[in-house]
Amino acid sequence: MHTVSGLIRRAPHIQQGQNNNGAYTMFAFELSEYIKGSNGEDATYTNYSVALFAKTPGAIEFHTKAIAEN
């Protein structure tokens, strides 16, 4: 497992849908991560595109609260 933390660049796109397995909520957003090197010169900047699918009410509530634009 890999954990990425960063700033949300834009407001998340939240969409509800339904398929053969039932109803779901999709959360799509972009993260930016900036890591400064120890000597101040080796800095990296990375963008991530994330799409999460939540099915249970608890998971939907958690992601709705956890994914907030800064």
BELQUI-V627775 format. One record per backbone hydrogen bond with DSSP energy under -1.0 kcal/mol. CO is the residue of the C=O (numbers start at 0). NH is the residue of the N-H. If there is no record, write none. Layout:
co->CO nh->NH
co->CO nh->NH
//
This chain:
co->6 nh->31
co->12 nh->27
co->14 nh->25
co->16 nh->23
co->18 nh->21
co->21 nh->18
co->23 nh->16
co->24 nh->53
co->25 nh->14
co->26 nh->51
co->27 nh->12
co->28 nh->49
co->29 nh->8
co->30 nh->47
co->31 nh->6
co->32 nh->45
co->34 nh->43
co->36 nh->39
co->40 nh->42
co->43 nh->34
co->45 nh->32
co->47 nh->30
co->49 nh->28
co->51 nh->26
co->53 nh->24
co->55 nh->59
co->56 nh->60
co->57 nh->61
co->58 nh->62
co->59 nh->63
co->60 nh->64
co->61 nh->65
co->62 nh->66
co->65 nh->67
//
